[in-house]
Amino acid sequence: MSLVPLRRVVVTGMGAITPVGNTLTESWKRALDNTEPGVTTLEHALLCQSLPEEQLERELQAARALPCQVAAPVQCGDDDYLTHDTRTPRFVQMALRAAREALEQAELLLQSSSDGDKDTTTSLIPSMDPDRIGVCIGSGMSGVREIVEAARMVETRGLRRLSPHFVPKVLANTAAGRVSLEFGLRGPNHAVSTACAAGTHALGDAARCIQYNNADIIVAGGAEACIDPLSLAGFTRLKALSTNFTQEPTQSSRPFDQQRDGFVMGEGAAVLVLEELEHAKARQAPILAELCGYGLTGDAFHVTAPHPDGLGAGRAMQMALTQAAHGMESLESMEELLSRVGYVNAHATSTPKGDEIEAKCIDRIFSKAATTRQQHPLFVSSTKGATGHLLGAAGAIEAAFTVLALVHQEIPPTCNLENIDDEAEEPLHGFQHVRGSSARVKDMEFAMSNSFGFGGTNASIILKRWDPSTSH
């Protein structure tokens, strides 16, 4: 009995709201620019949270006692992007905005007129079957602020004053559920909560739903909003956050740099519309890239620290590469595929050990093809230098940036990368860092995006540039 080939999955729309832009277009432009990271003072970040005055004052007072005084908030001051709706958590509002932008780009929403001459998108186009369109949005720990405030309410005013919205506000699947409700999507309704790998796991799991015919389209990505004193205090106790650049916030997130001292807490959301290839072709959708490889592993080493040799991360990368290779009939060897990957968007968060381990892991895998890379070098960068670390949303925005790198044949640099570890020690031969300015490339065909999280969870995806003339 012959096996039925898996259905192919393409990206037909993307949207984002991040510390460097209220849309994906804005975020991409500033990620390329390398002069305006989205990092600011913690006080300013809290002022961007749309909190009631009394709560804001409490959080500001608590935050002043923290050694970490920097964060990367979504840009504030525009009520068209995020509202003061206390019933809808901040990470859910951001997921809804990113999903709408992605669905609009994928040409899946019907335009209707309301509020005078202002056009709003309110529903799926009639030709779409909502039973075949699903949602998969990951998140790490976005309910901390709501839990703190609910506990305070119960303690000071009693159980009967607890809001009936408390439970849905703190559930990790609330973003997925609200996107499903907003747009009437009745396919798989899935959520992933795997720490900092959640966004990438959401994309990979969504792709599998399409590959195995559970849906034709999945609205997939990640959303996170936990710039709050308790979350920051927790990561501070783990010595995971940057504390050395309080006077120069924009320099605090510096992946791969010798002076890195921890990550910068960020927030935001990114959503990609994943679609079965023939379904996308049939409706003449704008195809941006193909998601052709997905790998996921566990370290089984430590609850917060990565394996010192990056074994779990390396196996995730290798698994994604192997899956991508299976879909290439003309491929003669794994070395050939390795030589055709032009970019790795690294997880690199700006922590001392994590960045070093990932760099050596990437080098170990891709140095096997170093001799065939004279014309097509492998470039590596971490866009967390610009955005900070969006935790459960990180993998989603980084996947979107990786798609745009393939579309525009331009690779964003790592902000604040001035002195690389390996310049002073043993050099790495498998790749080149992108720093200073973006790198323009030609004929880049494949790219990888990595995400690794607490609990020893690892995820990698491979994306392929879409070329209508050769992609059959």
Order of alpha helices (4+ residues) and beta strands (2+ residues): beta-alpha-beta-alpha-alpha-beta-alpha-beta-beta-beta-alpha-alpha-alpha-beta-alpha-beta-alpha-beta-alpha-beta-alpha-alpha-beta-alpha-beta-alpha-alpha-beta-alpha-beta-beta-beta-beta
